[in-house]
Amino acid sequence: MTTEAGRRYAQLDIDGRKKLIAERLLVCVPLIGLIRRVLKERPSHRAPASHFREELEDYMSEEQATETLEAVLSWSYFAELFAYDEQARQFSLKNPA
């Protein structure tokens, strides 16, 4: 059994798939939308991961917050919504346009 969204995804090229995934992530995963908004609003288009981890820790343990950010990174990596510098522990926009 397939869905309309699944058929659409299967017919797209890689860039179309990235765009579709990006759209769905921004709608369905509020944390991804928040990170993207913060990055767009800042002149440097950068934000430390600690900013978002601390927000999450208001609702979950430190370990769960870290795991949540790692999941967000995995999901958003393919969609190219933002970049993450592991050494600096910082999110940024690859293309702030």
C-alpha positions in Angstrom: 0.0 0.0 0.0 1.4 3.4 -1.0 0.4 6.9 -0.2 0.2 9.9 -2.4 3.1 11.5 -0.6 5.1 8.3 -1.1 4.4 8.2 -4.8 5.3 11.9 -5.1 8.6 11.3 -3.2 9.5 8.4 -5.4 9.0 10.4 -8.6 11.2 13.3 -7.5 14.9 13.7 -8.2 17.3 14.1 -5.3 16.9 17.9 -5.0 13.2 17.6 -5.1 13.3 14.9 -2.4 15.5 17.2 -0.2 13.0 20.1 -0.7 10.0 17.9 0.2 11.7 16.5 3.3 12.7 20.0 4.3 9.1 21.3 4.0 7.8 18.4 6.0 10.4 18.7 8.8 9.7 22.4 9.2 6.0 21.7 9.5 6.1 18.6 11.6 9.1 19.1 13.9 8.8 22.4 15.9 12.4 22.3 17.1 13.7 22.3 13.6 11.5 25.3 12.8 12.8 27.1 15.9 16.5 26.5 15.0 15.9 27.7 11.5 14.1 30.8 12.7 16.8 31.7 15.2 19.5 31.2 12.6 17.7 33.4 10.1 17.1 36.2 12.6 20.7 36.5 13.8 23.0 38.7 11.7 25.7 36.0 12.0 23.3 33.2 11.1 24.9 31.2 13.9 23.7 29.9 17.3 25.4 27.6 19.8 23.9 24.2 20.4 23.8 25.0 24.1 21.1 27.6 23.4 18.7 24.9 22.2 19.9 22.2 24.6 19.2 24.5 27.6 15.7 25.2 26.2 15.1 21.4 25.9 16.4 20.8 29.4 13.4 22.7 30.8 11.3 19.7 29.6 13.6 16.8 29.7 16.9 15.5 31.1 20.3 16.6 29.8 20.8 13.2 28.2 17.4 13.4 26.5 18.1 16.9 25.3 21.4 15.8 23.7 19.7 12.8 22.1 16.9 15.1 20.7 19.4 17.5 19.2 21.3 14.6 17.6 18.1 13.3 16.1 17.2 16.7 14.7 20.7 16.9 13.2 20.3 13.5 11.5 16.8 14.4 10.1 17.8 17.9 8.9 21.1 16.9 7.4 19.6 15.3 4.3 17.3 18.3 3.8 20.2 20.8 4.2 18.2 23.1 6.5 21.2 24.1 8.5 24.8 23.1 9.2 26.4 22.0 12.4 30.1 22.6 13.3 31.0 19.7 15.7 34.1 21.4 17.0 32.5 24.8 17.7 29.2 23.1 18.7 27.4 25.6 16.7 24.5 25.7 14.2 24.7 27.9 11.1 22.9 28.4 7.8 24.9 27.2 4.8 23.0 29.6 2.7 21.2 32.3 4.7 19.1 33.4 1.8 
